């Protein structure tokens, strides 16, 4: 046996083969799925030509505006996933971005909730993406 080779019968070769096969298979799956979804709107955004939420008021602070835009994006993502509205489940609602100071988290979350609610309040059947079963 040469230096650096893996001994046969140790199970290491089989595990490495399995991991390599798994990695290749997952890469192929991701490549194929992203190509078939390329014609659709990105996750978390409305379809082109559909209703767009109004911008936040100019009097809002930067954390409120950031929360609002993050809430709108999260709501579009939940609509695309056919989930019931529940902004508290969102990671950004639970743990705002690091750019939001500790004493600004409350206003960030209020903006997030308002942006999220605006999208769900306006929800129309034509705004919804097709169900996953319909994507063939």
N, C-alpha and C positions, 0 to 999 in steps of 0.2 A: 504494500500500500504506500503510495507517495504521500509526502508531507502535504497537508492541506486538503486532502480528499476526505470525503465522508464515508465511514465504514458501512458496508452493506449489512443489512439486518438490524441496524440500530433504530430504524423507524424515522430517523431524521430526514433521509431522502424523500420518503413518502410524505412527510408533513410539508416539506418544502415544495414538492410537486403539487400537493393539494392547495397550498396557499397561492402558488403561482397561477394555477388553473382558476381558482376562485377570483383572484385579482383581475385576470384577463376577462373572465366572464362578466364580472361587474362592470368593467370598463366598456365592454361591448354593449351591455345593456344600457348603460348611461348614454353612450353615443347614439344608439338607435332611438331611445326615448326622446332625447333632446331634439333630434332631427324631425321627429314626427310632430312635436309640439311647437316647432319654430314659427308656424304661421299664426299662432294664437297670441293674444296679449300676454305679456309677462305676468307671472303670479304677483298679485298685489296691486294690479292696475286694471282700470276698466278697459273694455274693448274699445278700439279706435272708433271715434264718431259717437260714442255713448255719452250720457250725462256725466258731467264733471262737478265735483263739489265746489261750492263757493270758496274763495280764499278767506283766510282768517282776517278779522278786523285789524286795521293798521295800529290800533291802540294796544294790541296785545304785546306782552313781553316776548323776548326770544325763546324762553323755555316753553311758553304757551303755544307759540307758533310751531316749534319743533314737535311738541306733543300732538298738536292737531294734525300735522302732516304725517307723523308716524301712526296716529290713530286711523287716518283715512287709508293708508297703505295696509295696515293690519286688517281693517274691515273688508277691503277688496280681496285680500288673501283668504279670509274666512268665508266670504261669499263664493269664491272660486272653489273652495273645499266643501261647500254646502254645509257649513257649520252654523249653528244657532248663534245669535249675537251674545257675546260674553267677553267684554274687553279685559276683564281681570285675568283671563287665562293667558294673555299675551305676555311674553317675556319682557318686552320693553315697558309695559305698564307696571309689572312687578318690580323690575330693576331698570330704571331709566338709564340712558347712555351716560358714560363717564363725564361728558361735557356739561351735564346738568348738575349743578351744585346741590348739596344736601338740602339747603334751605329753599331750593326752587322745585323740589320734587313734587310738592303738592300741586303747584300751578301747571307743571308739566303733565301730571296725570289728569288734571281737569281738562286741559287742552286735548289730550289723547282721547279722553272719553267723548268730548264734544265732536271731534273729527270722526271717531268711530261711529257715533250715533247718527251723524249727518248722513253717512253712507247707508246705514241700515234703514233710516227713516225714509229715504228716497228709493229704496230698492224696488226695482221694476223687473218683471219677468224677462224683458229683453236685455236687461243689464247683466243677467246671470250667464255665466259660461255654461256650455252643455255639460250634462252629467258625465262622469267618467265612463260609464257604460256606453254612452253614445259616441265616444271618440274613436270607436272601432279599432 
